Amino acid sequence: MCEVDPVIAIYGASGFVGRMLARTLGESGRALRLIGRDLGRLEELEEELRSDGVTELSVRQARLSDEAGLRGALRGCAVLVNCAGPLGNKTRALVQAALDEGLHIFDMAGEQPQVHWMWEHVDQPARERGLVVIPACAIEYALGDFAAEIALMKAASRIVVCYAVREIKLSQGARKTFVHALGEGGFSFIDGKLEQHRAAYRLFDVPFPGGHHRKGVWIPGAEAILVPPRGGVSRVESCVVTGEAVVRILATLSGVLPSVLRALRPVADRIVEQSDENDASLGEYLVIAFDPRNSEPYAMLTGEDVYATSVSIAAECVCRTLDEGPIKLGVTSPAAVFDVQTFLASVGVRRLL
């Protein structure tokens, strides 16, 4: 009797990141099911992949509002990777459908409210079903999770994770995620509990390679949810470096940012880190874990391509889970499951510290 390859379902497969992931997994010989709301675009992607030699493919149309349709689209698959976002609680029906059908779940979106909801409402059902659930398995916030893990190995008790990205054109989804996060505020982990904070409530003095520092502005990162359960920390926060002038403006306007940013969402265009001569040796992005009291760096990670790295992270999480079996059940994170050194090397991320 022939053994059937496990099928990987990709929701949002016809989007920018979904197409990249489908190609990466398909060309590595994985069986795929392409799912989304636009059947025409899905069939177009299927034709492209088949013409390039990817043969183990199927297509299903399903909207996030159609719970029965989602369950039917996922039936027979082993894994779901969600590439649609930022959709917040709109993807909860998709997560529930995957749980009902017994799929491991990997979500490339990292919105803090969604990660918090998964931790509170999905963890126990997933454990009972023998399933792995990994939210935020892209650069944000998987690399922050690995940077924090390196900090934990160095006995850090207070960790801030910073993201800096060179001037690039972001996808619509990434742009909306950042602006939405700033507009809504969120949680920090402080003194053993989650505390609610407004957008940009705090600035950080972020250590950069070469010994210089930049100002970072607080964002509601998934690290505040995913890192503390590993123990040993009293504080976990996240920030982003966007350029000195932008940081100062955000901090000054933090009290009114929710209403201002909601109005500006249609025209918000970039998260940027303005490069200078000190950054010439760095890649396109930099992820730093440091001590907020004295700006002592614990870890610095860098790489060349934001989107290619994000796709590699998701693909690596999926393939390792399928090939090695679940290492930890329930809601978890890459650094809580996989070896730091080998994982980062596999996805092309360099450690500067």
C-alpha positions in Angstrom: 0.0 0.0 0.0 1.5 3.4 -1.0 2.0 6.0 1.7 0.2 9.2 0.8 2.2 12.4 1.3 0.7 14.8 3.9 -1.1 17.7 2.2 -0.2 21.3 3.2 -3.1 23.7 3.0 -2.2 27.3 2.2 -5.0 29.8 2.9 -4.4 33.1 1.0 -2.3 31.2 -1.5 -2.9 33.6 -4.3 -1.6 36.6 -2.4 2.0 37.9 -2.5 3.4 35.9 0.4 1.1 32.9 -0.3 2.4 32.5 -3.8 6.0 32.6 -2.6 5.3 30.0 0.0 3.4 27.7 -2.4 6.3 27.8 -4.8 8.9 27.1 -2.1 6.9 24.2 -0.7 5.8 22.9 -4.1 9.3 22.9 -5.6 10.6 21.0 -2.5 8.2 18.2 -3.4 5.4 18.8 -0.9 1.8 18.1 -1.7 -0.3 21.3 -1.6 -3.9 22.5 -1.4 -4.3 26.1 -2.5 -7.2 27.8 -0.8 -8.6 31.3 -0.9 -11.7 33.4 -1.9 -10.7 34.1 -5.5 -11.0 30.9 -7.5 -9.6 32.5 -10.7 -6.4 33.6 -9.1 -6.0 30.2 -7.4 -6.4 28.4 -10.7 -3.9 30.7 -12.3 -1.3 29.9 -9.6 -2.0 26.2 -10.0 -1.3 26.5 -13.7 1.9 28.3 -13.1 3.1 25.8 -10.6 2.2 22.8 -12.8 4.0 24.4 -15.7 7.1 24.5 -13.5 6.9 20.8 -12.6 4.8 21.0 -9.3 2.2 18.2 -9.7 0.8 17.4 -6.3 -1.7 20.2 -6.3 -5.4 20.9 -5.6 -7.4 24.0 -5.4 -10.4 24.9 -3.2 -12.4 28.1 -2.9 -13.5 29.1 0.6 -14.3 32.4 2.2 -13.5 33.2 5.9 -17.2 33.8 6.5 -18.1 30.3 5.3 -17.3 27.9 8.2 -18.6 24.8 6.5 -16.8 25.7 3.3 -13.5 26.1 5.3 -13.9 22.7 6.9 -14.5 21.1 3.5 -11.5 22.9 2.0 -9.2 21.7 4.7 -10.5 18.2 4.9 -7.8 15.6 4.2 -4.9 18.0 4.9 -2.3 17.6 7.6 -1.2 21.2 8.0 -2.7 24.7 7.5 -0.5 27.8 6.8 -2.4 31.0 6.9 -1.0 33.7 4.7 -4.0 36.0 4.7 -3.8 39.1 6.8 -4.0 41.3 8.6 -7.5 40.0 9.4 -7.5 39.9 13.2 -10.5 37.9 14.5 -11.7 37.3 11.0 -9.3 34.3 10.8 -10.7 32.7 13.9 -13.2 30.7 11.9 -10.3 29.4 9.9 -8.4 28.4 13.0 -11.5 26.6 14.4 -12.0 24.8 11.1 -8.4 23.6 11.2 -8.8 22.4 14.8 -12.1 20.6 13.9 -10.3 18.8 11.0 -7.2 17.9 13.0 -4.6 20.1 11.2 -1.5 21.6 12.7 -1.7 25.4 12.3 1.0 27.9 11.3 0.0 31.5 11.0 2.3 34.0 9.2 0.3 36.9 10.7 1.5 38.2 14.1 -1.1 40.6 15.4 -0.9 40.6 19.2 -4.7 40.3 19.8 -4.9 37.2 17.6 -1.8 35.6 19.3 -3.3 36.4 22.7 -6.7 34.9 21.6 -4.9 31.7 20.4 -3.0 31.4 23.7 -6.2 31.7 25.7 -8.7 29.8 23.6 -6.8 27.5 21.2 -4.0 26.1 23.3 -6.0 23.6 25.3 -8.1 22.2 22.4 -5.0 21.9 20.3 -3.2 19.9 23.1 -6.2 17.6 23.4 -6.1 16.9 19.7 -2.4 16.4 19.5 -1.8 19.5 17.4 0.9 22.1 17.1 -0.2 25.8 16.7 2.5 28.4 15.9 1.3 31.9 15.3 3.6 34.7 14.1 5.9 32.4 12.1 7.4 35.1 9.9 10.2 37.7 10.6 7.7 39.4 12.9 7.7 37.8 15.4 9.6 34.5 14.9 13.0 36.2 14.7 12.2 38.3 17.8 11.3 35.0 19.5 14.7 33.5 18.6 16.6 36.7 19.6 14.7 36.5 23.0 15.6 32.8 23.3 19.3 33.7 22.9 18.8 36.4 25.6 17.2 33.8 27.9 20.3 31.5 27.3 22.3 34.4 28.7 20.1 34.6 31.8 18.4 37.8 30.8 15.4 38.8 32.9 14.4 41.9 31.1 14.1 41.7 27.3 13.2 44.3 24.6 13.1 43.1 21.0 13.6 45.7 18.3 12.9 45.5 14.6 14.7 47.7 12.1 14.1 47.5 8.4 15.8 49.3 5.6 13.8 51.4 3.2 11.7 49.0 1.3 8.2 49.0 -0.1 6.0 46.9 2.2 3.2 44.8 1.1 -0.3 46.1 1.8 -0.8 43.5 4.5 2.4 44.3 6.3 1.7 48.0 6.1 -1.8 47.7 7.5 -0.5 45.4 10.3 2.0 48.0 11.6 -0.4 50.9 11.4 -3.2 48.9 13.0 -0.8 47.9 15.9 0.1 51.5 16.5 -3.5 52.6 16.3 -4.8 50.1 18.8 -2.1 49.8 21.4 -1.7 46.5 23.2 0.2 44.6 25.9 3.6 44.6 27.5 4.7 41.8 29.9 5.8 43.6 33.1 6.4 42.2 36.5 4.8 38.9 35.8 1.6 40.1 34.1 0.3 41.7 30.9 -0.2 45.4 31.1 -2.2 47.4 28.6 -0.5 50.4 27.0 -1.4 53.0 24.4 0.5 53.2 21.1 4.1 54.5 21.3 3.9 54.9 25.1 7.6 54.5 25.5 10.9 55.1 23.7 14.0 52.8 23.9 17.7 53.5 23.4 18.4 50.6 21.0 22.0 49.3 20.6 23.1 48.9 17.0 26.2 47.1 15.6 29.3 49.3 15.8 28.4 50.7 19.2 25.9 53.4 18.1 22.3 53.7 19.3 19.0 54.6 17.7 15.6 55.5 19.3 13.0 52.8 19.1 9.3 53.3 19.7 7.1 50.7 21.5 4.8 48.4 19.5 2.6 45.6 20.7 4.7 42.6 19.8 3.8 38.9 20.0 6.9 38.4 22.2 5.0 39.7 25.2 2.7 36.7 24.8 5.0 33.9 23.6 8.3 34.5 25.5 7.2 34.7 29.2 5.8 31.1 29.4 9.4 29.8 28.9 10.2 31.3 32.3 12.8 33.5 33.9 11.7 36.9 32.7 10.1 39.9 34.5 9.7 42.1 31.4 9.2 41.5 27.7 8.5 44.3 25.2 8.9 45.1 21.5 9.8 48.2 19.6 10.6 49.3 16.1 13.2 51.8 14.8 11.7 54.0 12.1 14.0 56.9 11.9 14.6 59.6 14.6 12.1 62.1 13.4 9.3 59.6 13.1 10.0 58.1 16.5 9.8 61.6 18.2 6.6 62.4 16.4 5.0 59.1 17.4 6.0 59.5 21.0 4.7 63.1 21.1 1.4 62.2 19.6 1.0 58.9 21.5 -2.2 60.0 23.3 -4.0 60.8 20.1 -2.4 58.2 17.8 -5.3 55.8 17.7 -7.7 58.3 16.1 -4.9 59.8 13.9 -3.6 56.5 12.6 -7.1 55.2 11.9 -7.7 58.2 9.7 -4.3 57.8 8.0 -4.5 54.0 7.3 -5.4 54.4 3.6 -2.2 56.4 2.9 0.2 54.9 5.4 3.0 53.5 3.2 6.2 52.3 5.0 8.0 51.2 8.1 11.6 52.3 7.3 15.0 52.3 8.9 17.0 55.0 7.2 20.4 53.5 6.4 23.7 55.3 6.9 27.4 54.5 6.7 27.4 52.6 10.0 24.9 50.1 8.6 26.8 49.3 5.3 27.6 45.7 6.4 24.1 44.9 7.5 21.3 43.2 5.6 17.9 44.5 4.8 16.6 43.9 8.3 18.0 43.7 11.8 16.4 42.2 14.9 18.0 43.0 18.3 17.3 41.7 21.8 18.6 44.0 24.6 18.3 45.0 28.2 16.1 48.1 28.5 17.9 49.3 31.7 21.4 49.7 30.2 20.9 49.0 26.4 23.2 46.0 26.7 22.6 43.8 23.6 22.0 40.1 24.0 21.4 39.1 20.4 21.6 40.7 16.9 20.1 38.9 13.9 20.3 40.1 10.3 19.4 39.0 6.8 19.0 40.1 3.2 15.3 39.7 2.3 12.3 40.3 4.5 9.8 38.3 2.5 12.1 35.5 1.4 13.1 35.0 5.1 9.5 35.0 6.3 8.6 32.4 3.7 11.6 30.3 4.7 10.7 30.5 8.4 7.1 29.3 7.7 8.3 26.5 5.3 10.9 25.4 7.8 8.4 25.2 10.7 6.0 23.2 8.6 8.6 20.8 7.1 10.3 20.1 10.4 6.9 19.4 12.1 5.9 17.0 9.3 9.3 15.3 9.1 10.2 15.0 12.8 6.7 14.9 14.3 5.3 17.4 16.9 7.9 18.3 19.5 5.6 20.4 21.6 1.8 20.5 21.4 -0.6 23.4 21.7 0.2 27.1 21.1 3.9 27.6 21.0 6.6 29.4 19.0 9.6 28.4 16.8 12.3 29.1 19.4 10.4 27.1 22.0 10.5 24.1 19.7 13.5 24.2 17.4 17.2 24.5 17.9 18.3 28.2 17.5 21.5 27.6 15.6 20.3 25.1 13.1 17.0 26.8 12.5 18.5 30.3 11.8 21.2 28.8 9.5 18.5 26.9 7.6 16.5 30.1 6.9 19.5 32.3 6.0 19.7 34.5 9.1 23.1 35.6 10.4 24.0 36.1 14.0 26.0 39.2 14.7 25.9 38.6 18.4 
